[in-house]
Amino acid sequence: MEGNKIRQTYYYENYFNEFFQKQKPEVQRKIIWTLKLIETIDRVPEKYLKHLTGTTGLYEVRIEVGSDIYRIFSFFDKGKLVILINGFQKKTQKTPLKEIELAEKLKFQYFEELKNTKQ
């Protein structure tokens, strides 16, 4: 998995970092491994990065450690830049609507800030 990066990851605000810092070391290691995979392989399997249907281009980074499941919402900017936003531990089959709504809000906020810095 070592090699040239195809994509860059970027953490918007502090949402991802706050989530990451709260995790156990083995979860943190798996998150780092998964992000490196996303950065370096051309076609990322859905097992690790999946588009969320019914959203405006949100993806979820998918992490499993034992029987625990974690999700980190993300989206693309300029095609090759993966913006990481909020994360959570998944405890039910369906992704909680409030988590999706927060991710949509953060994505909108990101692009608004970007637009305002270009003016």
N, C-alpha and C positions, 0 to 999 in steps of 0.2 A: 504494500500500500504506500510505501515511500515513493516519492517521485515529484514531478512537477505538478503544481496546483492548476487545476482547470477552472476552479471557482474560488472565490474569496468568501470568508464568512465575516460578518460584521454584527456587533451587538448593539441594538438600538436602545438608547437610554440605559437604564440599569436593570430592566426587568429580567433578562436572561441571567445576568450575574447574580442577582439576589436568589433566583431559583437554584442556580448551580451551587452556590455556597452552602445552601441548606441540605444538600444531598450527602449521603455517606460516601466515603472514598471509592468504594467499588462502583457506585453509580456514576460518580464524577469521571472515573477512568473509562467507563463505557460511553459516556457522553463525548469525551474527547476522542475516543476511537471512532465513533460514528461520524463526528464532524470531520475528522481527517479523511474518512472514506468518502464523504460527500464532496470534499474539496479536491480529491485526487482521481476519482474514477469517472469515466465518461458517462456511462449509463448507470445511474444509481438505482438499485432495486427498490421497489415499493416497500419492501420490508423495512427500509431505513428512511425513505423520504417519499411521502405520498401526498398528492394533491387532494385537497378537501373539496368535494363536490358541494355545490350550492354556496360557494364563497367567491370573493373577488380575487382569486389567485393566491389563496393561502395554501401553504403546505404544512405538513407536520413531520418533524424529525421524530422518528420512532425508536425508542430505547426500551429494551427488555433486560432486566437483571433478575434472574431466578423467576419467580412468579409475579414480580412487580413490573408494571408498565408505566413508562413516562412518555410525555409528549412535549415537544417544544415547537411552537408555531413559528413559521418563517414565511418569507416571500422573496421574490427575485426583484432586483433592480439592475437595469442595464444588462439583463440576460445572464451574467456570470457572477453576480454578487448576491449571496444569500444573506438576507437580513434576519437575524434571530430576535424573536420578541419573547412573549410570555411562555412559561413552561408550567407543567403541573403533573401530578401523579394521577394516572387514570385508574379509577376504581369501578367504573361501570362500562358496559358494552358501548354505549353511545358517548360521544364527546360532549361534555356539558356545554349548553348553549351560551352561558355567561362567559366561558373561556373563549369561545369563538367570537362573541361580540366584542370582548376586550381586544382580541387579536385584530379584528377588523378596524377597530377604533385606533389602535396603535399604528397600523399600516397607513391609514388615512393621515394621521398626525405626522408620520415620517415624510410622506410625499408633500404635505402642506409646508413643512419646515424646509424641505429641499427647494420647493418652488419659491418660497419667500427669500431664501439666501441667494437665489439667482437673479432677483429683481434689483 
